[in-house]
Amino acid sequence: MKRLNQTGSHIAGILLFALVIGVVVFAGWKVEQARAPKSAQAVSSKATVPDTITTTKDLQDTSTVLDNESSQLDSGLDSSTMDSDLNSML
């Protein structure tokens, strides 16, 4: 039986493996990039804060936005759950 010359065939396998990994990484990157604008847009639509605070009105507007955000955060907290979690760790 004649033996076929297969030198270098392992390199083709390695290249194929690298290609598959590259396609998977690229697909994951595209999915992550598709998600990013939606979450950034949702955050920016909630609070409108000037880039730089140069006037008293800018400072008051920023203070109002931060007060509203913190009150929403405080209302969503459940202190009993946090207390029970802390007690379970002690």
Summary of the structure (lengths in Angstrom):
residues: 90
radius of gyration: 27.8
end to end distance: 74.7
largest distance: 91.5
contacts: 152
relative contact order: 0.05
helix: 77%
strand: 0%
